[in-house]
Amino acid sequence: MQKNVEKMIINYSPNFNLKKRDKNKIKYLIYHYTGMKNDKSAIKKLTSTNSNVSCHYYITASGNLIRMVPDLYIAWHAGKSHWRNHESLNYNSIGIEISNPGHEHGYKNFNHNQVKSLIKISKFIIKKYKINKKNILGHSDIAPLRKIDPGEKFPWKLLYKNKIGIWHNINSRKIKTFRGKISESNLIKFINNLKKIGYRIEYSKSNELKKLIKIFQMRFRPELIDGKLDLECYMIAKSLVNLK
C-alpha cells in the first residue's frame, strides 16, 4: 500500500493553512463528491486561488489518485461543520474528493475503479492516523443543512464490509411495521440517539428536522429517502448508538 500511495499523482492546491498540524490532531476522515461535470473542472476549482476550497486527496473518474494537500496541512474541504464536540472539522480531518457530477449534474454510481482506489487510500489513512471507525464521515454528516454529498449512491455498506466506517445490523424484513409512524416519545429518543452518534441537533423547524432525517437516510437507508421518521430509521439509529 505504501508503494501505491507513493506512486500517486501530485497536483498541489494553494488552498491550505501554512502552519503544519501535529498528526495526533487528525481524528476524522471525510468523504465528498465533487458535484462537477468532469475532472478538469473539478481539479481547476480545487487548485484555484479564487475558490478557497481544496482537499487532501482526489479520486478521478477513472480511479486515479491525486494528492492535493499533504496530510499535515489543513485543507479547506469541510467548511462550517460540526461533529460531536468538534467544530470546523478542517482542523481535525483528512478530506477526500471523489469525482462525481452530483445531484445537480446527473448523479451516478461511483465506479469500480474509484471504489477500489477509495478503499486503498482510506485503509492507509485509517492505519497511519489510527482513525476510529465512528469518525469516518460524509460531508453531509457534518453539515446536514448545507450539504448532501457524497449522497445515497456512495458505497457505505461496501466500505463497512472492507472494515471502513460503520453500518447498522437492522434487517428490515424482521420489522413487521418497519415503515410505519412512530410515537412522539420515540421521536425524542431518535433525536437523542442522533446526538449520541455525533450529529449536531439544533433544528427547531420541522423542515430542518426533515432534512436531517433525509441525510441520515441517504447514508444508512438509501432505499427510501423521504425525510419521514419511521420505525426502521428509529431502529437503525438505536443500533448505531450501541456499536462497540
Secondary structure, 3 states (H helix, E strand, C coil): CHHHHHCCEECCCCCECCCCCCHHHCCEEEEEECCCCCHHHHHHHHCCCCCCCCCCEEECCCCCEEECCCCCCCECCCCCCEECCEECHHHHEEEEEECCCCCCCCCCCCCHHHHHHHHHHHHHHHHHHCCCHHHEEEHHHHCCCCCCCCCCCCCHHHHHHCCCCCCCCCCHHHCCCCCCECCHHHHHHHHHHHHHHCCCCCCCCHHHHHHHHHHHHHHHCCCCCCCCCEHHHHHHHHHHHCCC
